[in-house]
Amino acid sequence: MKKIFRTVLWVVCASMLLIPAMGFAAGNRINTCDTKYPVILAHGTGGAAEMLGFIDYWWGIPDALENEGAEVYMTTVNGMDGTVAKAEQFKVQFLQIQAISSASEFNIIAHSHGALYARYAISNLELSPYVKSLTSIAGPHQGMMLADMIVKTVPGPVKSITGDTLNFIYAYILGDTNPNSLQNAYDVTTAHMQNIFNPNTPDVETVYYQSWAAKVKYGCPNIILDPIWRMLAACEGPNDGLVSVESAKWGNFRGVESAAWWSPGCDHLNIIGHLFGVTPGFNAPDFYVNLVADLKNQGF
């Protein structure tokens, strides 16, 4: 009986000692993403911070970052528009965020087209003094072959009708202001990116640029992207269903996210947590928590 009592007493005492230790560990975990500069998330083509009023573009990601101590803001520009127009909208919202925040400088994390209009705003719209880092996620920095195909092969009348239809949808259903779907496509073509955009959008020395790519291995988890992935794989090699690995490289290239070994891969939507958190073999919130924790460790 005494032996049992001593055992129980030992367990209780050990638990009392562990509770503060566990709380301390949790406290450290909570501060994992407490960066020196707040984070601004910039979405890509066709999106918004909140789509249709209830679908989060960054699925589960802002909450995960905030739970780890990050100060997070999101911008919303036209889903369909040219890069310059999106950059101008982004600048307005960036300055609004700056006005309500106590911070003067920020880390930008941008997905897809977001990486391009953020680059433009930094280099050409005088945001560089207020940006410490730009992290590009699957950004088409060298252009998109899919855009090339659309621009070159789709007949003019069909392009016009399709563009007008998309403009109507994005203006009257999704809330864009004067969208320009055709300009959106032209601005991410290979020729435009490599011959016009990149030469006229140089990196700023005071800003740290880094990038990640996504890659599908044998089938897009979001099956709507699968036919495009197969076509692009035959033409330009590894890609995420929309953007090639090579095109996604900019600044300090940090690597390719292809999900767990058993997963078919990580596609262009998986990398932001879609479809609705169903991302086999890949945890988007954890990916971004690690990304922001790394920014913190680098002094950003």
Number of C-alpha atoms within 10 A of each C-alpha: 6 7 8 9 10 11 12 12 12 12 12 12 11 11 13 11 11 12 11 11 12 12 11 12 11 13 13 13 14 16 17 22 28 23 23 19 24 22 26 21 21 28 29 25 20 18 23 24 21 17 15 12 10 8 13 19 23 26 23 18 23 22 14 17 26 17 17 22 20 25 19 18 17 20 19 19 29 28 26 28 26 22 27 20 18 26 24 18 17 22 21 13 16 21 14 11 18 16 11 8 13 10 13 14 20 25 24 27 24 24 27 23 28 29 27 27 26 29 28 27 22 23 17 16 14 11 17 20 13 19 19 19 21 23 27 31 28 36 30 29 26 23 24 25 22 20 19 18 11 15 16 11 10 12 10 11 9 10 16 14 11 14 20 16 13 18 23 18 15 23 18 12 10 19 18 21 15 15 25 22 25 21 16 23 21 21 22 25 23 21 16 15 21 15 11 12 22 16 10 13 16 13 18 14 8 12 17 16 19 18 23 22 31 29 28 25 20 12 20 25 23 17 12 10 17 19 13 17 29 19 15 21 17 9 11 15 14 21 28 33 29 25 29 29 23 17 19 28 23 23 15 13 15 13 14 20 22 22 23 13 9 9 18 18 24 32 33 28 25 28 29 27 24 20 14 15 17 15 22 15 16 20 19 24 21 14 16 19 22 15 16 24 22 15 20 18 14 10 11 20
